[in-house]
Amino acid sequence: MINRVLFLCLAIITIAISNCEEPIIETVEIEVPLVKAWQENEEFRFYGKIRTNSLATEDMLLVDGPYIFNKILPDGSVEEEGKRHHPEFYKLPIHKDYFLDFNTAAGVVKFSNHTSPLDTDARVNFHTIEEGFEQIDLGSTVHARVSISINEEGQCLIPIRNQNINDSLILYLFKVEIPSPFVLTRITDTIRVTIPMEDIEIKNAIGFEDYFLISTPEGVYKINDDGSYRQVIDSSNVLRFFEHGGKVYAIETNLTQVFHISSDEGENWISKGGYPEPLYESQSLGDSLIVYRFDRLYTLFLGEDSYRLRQLNNEGLERAKITSVASFGNTVYVTTLTGVYQRDLDLFYEDL
């Protein structure tokens, strides 16, 4: 009896096993989008993607480019502040109170108050103030920066060419003031500066607190806000300037890099040479110095007799030509010729 029950149980188990189907395992592929370090700001579209410069103020981030001038507000929204009448693809300077535009053919420069909803522009027509005016001198730089510059006081430097003068560099200094958003922008002072030189070429020009530095084949000149000037560096190969840590740096590029360093607003300089790595466009971001070239960002560490570049995480910026870097709120913004990209400030200094 026991054997019969055991046989019956074994038979039932065998039948059950034979009737079980083998489990089917399906593999489902789910595509997870890759989140890159840098995210494109989708508010900039079409021609608005071409952005050439930016400036952070306490209240907003100003973003410039051909056709359109924009503001990024604290809540991240983007406003279109003004359309360009003459879309030229140059990196024009921005002041906290105004931006500018120009028409090289007409010889007209327009200063626009970016805080005003009204047409309060001030205009300069060089044909009416400079007899023999030929053109606005945009300089010879090949990295999209022009020789027009603005210092922190709001004074704008514009070099020009005169068809009757070929032995002097001609500069105009315009003091631009914005009384209020609803009052016309005013040019309160105009100074004409002539610097005798045979080889007239501007390699770079940049404004600081109340003065400018201009690099030419005949040396670097300091231009004061009253129009006085003098040569401060006897070198024809200075291509870049930047200010960091209370010092001004002029970078001379030849076979090796030479740093000219001033601690007294460009009056006196010491020179240190032999740096093998080339430096490119640079600007301060808080306490850091940021260097950029094409689609790469670096931090620059300056030592007494050396410097070091550290590449940052540039994922998401591939094949974009960087034109400026700015920090506003808790976000770092990068303008390029193909869009505006952003990243959290806390993650910005992440290594490659």
Buried (B, 14 or more C-beta within 10 A) or exposed (E): EEEEEEEEEEEEEEEEEEEEEEEEEEEEEEEEEEEBBBEBBEBBEEEBBBBBBBBBBEEBBBBBBBBBBBBBEEEEEBEEBBEBEBBBEBBBBBBBBBBBBBBBEEBBBBBBBBBBEEEBBBEBEBEEEBEEBBBBBBBEBEEBBBBBBBBEBBBBBBBBBBEEBEEBBBBBBBBBBBEEEEEBBBBEBEBEBBBEBEEBBBBBBBBBEEBBBBBBBBBBBBBBBEBEBEBBBEBBEBBBBBBBEEBBBBBBBEEEBBBBBBEEBBEEBEEBEEBEEEBBBBBBBEEBBBBBBEBBBBBBEBEEEEBEBEEBBBBBBEEBBBBBBBBBBEBBBBBBBBBBBBBEBEEBBEEE
